[in-house]
Amino acid sequence: MKKNLLTISVLLASIFSTANVNAGDEVFTWTCNESKQFKTSGTTEKIVLTWETKTYSLDRQTSLPGSLRYKNTNSGHDLVVLGNKAMLFNIKAGVRLADFCQTPEMKAGRLPHLFADAEPFVQN
């Protein structure tokens, strides 16, 4: 009996942990002005940014209400997401890498996927 319960609990744990991993694996493509593009995956708290064939892990930072901000202090990458656009900076180099970036859902007038589990966005 104990062996069966252990087997079932291990099986359930592996199913649920796989579901959580796969949920954060969805990749979102952002298109920006000047034909620039980057991709993100991950959760609301930690995202993986792919920019110019390199991958960076960005952590969520405190930001103004109605915006989300993700940073990697080592690389200098800083992603600011508003309701209708995002901007990618390199704060170490002091440059804006990409401007007016949107996912397909944002182009359709919906909020970016990162707002799904974040604080509510209030539009004026």
Buried (B, 14 or more C-beta within 10 A) or exposed (E): EEEEEEEEEEEEEEEEEEEEEEEBEEEBEBBBEEEBEBBBBBBBEEBBBBBEEEEBBBEBEEBEEBBBBBBBEEBBBBBBBBBBBBBBBBEEEEEEBBBBBBBEEBEEEEBBBBBEEBEEBEEE
